[in-house]
Amino acid sequence: MNKAENQETGRVVRREFSRHTVDTSDVQISTNHGVVTLHGRVRPMRGHEAGFEENVTAMLKVLRQRAGIRDVIVEWKAIF
């Protein structure tokens, strides 16, 4: 994968983040050859605390199933 493909993968990840009720504003995304690494902090959006873990799990599952993404490595801290 070249730089443009890595950037497009990052955009795909951000788009998927926006579809879930999870605050990922403090998450940095690194992509390299289809491997996505997520660093930082993640927390539930206000009013969506119930089901937070299920939302994160669903979001990561969808990311792992996306074309062009070989693996997702999570190195973030969840804040409740």
C-alpha positions in Angstrom: 0.0 0.0 0.0 1.2 3.5 -0.7 0.6 6.7 1.2 -2.6 7.5 -0.6 -4.1 4.1 0.2 -3.1 4.4 3.8 -4.8 7.9 4.0 -7.9 6.5 2.4 -8.0 3.7 5.0 -7.7 6.3 7.7 -10.7 8.1 6.2 -12.7 4.9 6.1 -12.0 4.3 9.8 -13.1 7.9 10.7 -16.3 7.5 8.7 -17.0 4.3 10.6 -16.3 6.0 13.9 -18.9 8.6 13.0 -21.6 6.0 12.7 -21.4 4.9 16.3 -22.2 6.6 19.6 -18.6 6.5 20.7 -16.5 9.6 21.3 -13.3 9.0 19.4 -12.1 12.6 19.2 -8.9 11.6 21.2 -8.1 8.6 19.0 -5.1 8.7 16.6 -5.2 6.4 13.7 -2.1 4.8 12.1 -2.3 2.7 9.0 0.3 0.6 7.4 -0.3 -2.0 4.7 -3.9 -2.6 5.8 -3.1 -2.8 9.5 -4.9 -0.1 11.5 -3.6 0.9 14.9 -5.8 3.0 17.2 -4.1 5.0 20.0 -5.6 7.4 22.5 -8.7 7.5 24.6 -12.3 6.5 23.8 -15.4 7.2 25.8 -19.2 7.0 25.4 -21.0 10.0 24.0 -23.0 11.9 26.6 -26.4 10.1 27.0 -25.1 6.9 25.4 -23.3 5.4 28.4 -25.5 2.3 28.4 -24.2 -0.2 25.8 -20.8 1.5 25.4 -18.8 -1.7 25.3 -21.3 -3.3 22.8 -20.9 -0.2 20.6 -17.1 -0.4 20.6 -17.2 -4.1 19.9 -19.6 -3.7 17.0 -17.5 -0.8 15.6 -14.3 -2.8 15.7 -16.0 -5.8 14.1 -17.2 -3.7 11.2 -13.8 -2.2 10.7 -12.2 -5.7 10.7 -14.6 -6.7 7.9 -13.9 -3.8 5.7 -12.1 -4.4 2.4 -8.5 -3.3 2.5 -8.2 -3.6 6.3 -6.2 -6.7 7.3 -6.2 -6.2 11.1 -7.1 -3.6 13.7 -4.8 -3.2 16.7 -6.4 -1.4 19.7 -4.0 0.4 22.0 -6.5 2.9 23.4 -7.8 3.5 26.9 -11.5 3.4 27.6 -12.8 6.2 29.8 -16.2 5.7 31.5 
